[in-house]
Amino acid sequence: MQFWLSEHARLYALIALCTLLWTLESVVPLYRYGKQRLPHALPNVVLALFLVLTNLALSVGTAGLAAFAERHGIGLFRLLGFSPLVTLVFGVAALDFFGYWAHRMLHQSWLGWQFHRVHHSEAAVDVTTAFRQHPGETVWRMLWQLGAVVLFGLPLWVVAVYLTLSGLNAQLEHANIKLVDRLDGLLRLIVVTPNMHKAHHSRIQKETDTNYSNIFSFWDRLCGTYTPRIDFGELRYGLDGFDDPHRQSLRGLLTMPFVKF
C-alpha cells in the first residue's frame, strides 16, 4: 500500500496516462497540429522535469508539516474526529477547493500571473500542456496546499491521493481529444472535462478567467466562474504577444516571469 502512495507510483501513473492520451490525440484529435506537435511539446517535456524536481524538493516540507500537525493534534478534521474514509473524501475536496483558489489567484494577482502566463502562452494545447508550468508556479501552488494541510490537519497519505488524482485529471483536461457532447455533459456535472477546460485556454480574457477547477467542476459553479460551452470552431489558444519563437523556447519560458512584455 505504501508503494502506491509514493512519489514513484505517482510518476509511473502520470507517464502511463500521458502515453495513452498522446496516442488518443493521434486517433481522435480535437485539432490536428501536424508538424507543430513535436516542436511545441519538447519545451513542455523539459518543464515537466523541472516540475518533478521542484515537487520532490518541496515534498519534504509537506511531509514535515503534516507530521507536525499530527503530533500536536492540529487541524479541523482531527478536532471533529473524522474517520479515515471521511478524512479522505473531505480532504481531497478541501485540497481541490484550495487548488481552485490558488489557480484563480494566479490569474487575479500580478505576481501570480507573471508565472502562470508561461502555461497560458501555449498556442497548441495538448496533454503535454499539463506539465508546462514554471517552477515559481509550483511553489505558489504548494504554499496553498500547505495551508490546507495545516488548517484541516490532513495526513500525508491524503495529500498523496489528491496529488495523484489532480495530476491525472490535469493531463486529461488538457488532452487534445474529441469528447462526445452527451458524455461530456454527464461527466462535467462532477469533474472537469477536456471540453470544459479548453475554454480556460481561450485568448479571450473573459473566457480565460473562468473554469479554474481542477478535479471537481462544481467549484466554478459555486463561485460564479463557470463557462458552460464554447465554440471550438472559433476558439484560439494562447496569449497575444507571446507567439514569437524565442518566447516559446525553453529559455523564453523560464525567463518569461522576469521579462516585461
N, C-alpha and C positions, 0 to 999 in steps of 0.2 A: 504493500500500500504506500509506503514511504517513497518508493521509486516513482509512482505515478503522480506524486505531488512535487517532484523535484524539478529543478531547472532543466535538466537533461530531457526528462519526459516531455515537458512543455515545448522545448526546442524541436524534438523529434515530431511532435504532433503538428507544429507550425509548418515544418518542412514538408511533411506528408500532405497536408491540406493545400499548401501553396502549389505543390506539384500537380495535384488533382485539378485545382482551379485553373492553373496555367494551361492544362490540357483542354479543359472545357472551354476556355476562351478561344481556343483554336477551332472548336467544333461548333459552338453556338454563341458567337460573339455578339455583343450589343452593337459595337462599332468595329469595323475592320481597320486595323492600324498598319498592316502591311510591313514595309521596311522600317517603319518607326519603332516597331515593337522592341527589338533588342537594344538599339542605342539608348532609348529612354529608360530602359529597365536597368542598365548597368550601374548608373549612379545610385539608384534605389537599392540595389543589392549591397553596395558598399555601405550605404547609410544603415542598412539592416545589421551589418556587423557592428557599427557604432552603437546601434540600438541595443543589441545583445550585450555588448561590453559595458555600456552605461547601466543597464538594468542589473547586471551581475555585481557591479561595484556598489550600487545603491541598495541591493537586496540585503546586504549586511546590516544597514541601518534599519530596514524594515523588520528584520528578524530580531534585532536588539530591542527595538521599541515594543514589538509585540510581546517579547519575553518580559520586559519591564512592566508592561500593563498587566500581564498575567500574575506576576509575583506580587504586585501591590493591589490587585483586585480592581483595577481601573477600567471603567467603561460601562456604558448604559446597559448593554446586554448582560453583563455579569451581575449588575445590581438587580436586574429583573429575573435572574436565574434561568435564562433560556437554555433549553436542551441543545445538544449538538446539531440536531436536524433543523431546529428553528433558527439557531445561530447561523447555520449555513444559508438558509433561504433569505433571511433578513440581512445577513452580512453581505451576500452578493448584491442584493438590491441596494443596500446602503453605499457600497463601493461604487456601484454603477451610477447612483444619483450624484455622488461626489465627482465621478468622472464626467457626468453631464455638465456640471458647473465648471470643472476645470477646463473643459473644451469650450464652453460658452465664453469664459473669461479670456481664453486665448484670442477670441475674436473681439471682445469688448474692452480690452485693455491695450494700451500702446505697447508695453513691453512684451506681453504675450503674443501679439500679432507679429512682432519682428521675427520671432522664431517660427510661428505657425504658418507664415506665408511660404516657407520652404515646402510644406506639404501641399498648399493650395496652388502653387505655381505650376503644378503638373498639368500639362495640356493633353495628356492621353492616359486617363485613369484606368488602371487595371489592378490585378491582385498585388503587384509589387508596390503600388502606391501606399499600401498599408504600412510599409516599412520606411517610407520617405518621411522621416521625422528627424529634426535636428536634435542633437544631444541636449541642448538647452531646453527644448520642449519636454524631453523625457524627464529632466529634473523637475520641471514645473508640475507635470502630472504626478510624479512621485510624491511631491510635497502635499498635494491634495489627498493622495492615498494615505499618507501617514496621518493626516488629520482624522480621517475616518477610522483608522486603526485605533487611535487613542480614544476618540470620542465614544466609540461603540465597544471598545475592548475586544477587537477581533483577533482570534488566534491566527497564527501564520498559515495553517492549512486552509483556512477560509480564503485568505488572500491569494494563495496558490491556485485554488479552484477558480476564483474570479479572474485572475490574470490569464489563465488558460482559456476560459470562455471568451474573455474580452479579446484576446489575440486571435482566436479562431474566427470570431464574428467580424473582427476588423478586416480580415482577409476576404471573407465572404461579401461584405457590404461594398468593398472596393472592386470586386471582380467584374471584369468586362463580359458579363454573360447576360443572355436574354432570360427573363423570367416571365412565365405566363401570368397575365394580369390577375386572374382569379386566385391563383396560388399566392401571388404577392400580396393581394388584398387580405387573405386569411392570415398569412404569417405576420404581416406588419401590425396586426392587432396587438401582438405581444412583443415581437422582436424587430430590430432594424433589418430591412432587406436591402439588396443591391439597388433596386429601383428607388427606394426611399432615400438612400444616402446620396445617390447621384445628384439630386437637387442641391445638396450642400456644396458640391464642387462647381456649381454654375458660376460664370463670370458676372452674372447679375447679382449685386450685393444683397438685395432684399431676399434672394433665394439662398445665397451663401450663408447668410445669418439666420438659418433655420436648420432643423433636423440635426441637432447636436448629439442626440443619443447614440450610445454605442451598442449595448446589448438590448435593453428594453426600450421599445419605441414610445411607450406612454409618457415618458418624462417630457417629451416635446409637447404632447397634447396638454398635459397638466400645466406646463409653464408657458403656453401660448407661443411656442416657436415651431409649430408644425406646418410644413408644406405638404399637402396630400399627393398632388400629382404634378408632373412636369412633362412638357412636350419634348421627347427625345429627338425629334426632328430638328428642333430649334436649339437644343442645349449645346453650349460651348463650355469646355472646361478651361481652367487656368486663371491667371490674373493678367490684366492689361499691363503692358510694360515689362513683363518678365519672360518674354518668349525668346529673347536673343540666346543663341547657343552658348555664349560664355556665362550667362546667368543660369543656364540649365546644366552646366558642367558640375562635377563634384566640387571643385573649388568654389564655383559660384554659389552653390547651395550652402556650403559650410560657412562662407563669409557673408551670405545674404542678410542675416540679422544685424550685422555691424556696418552695413553699407547703406547710405541714403540713396533712394531712387526718386 
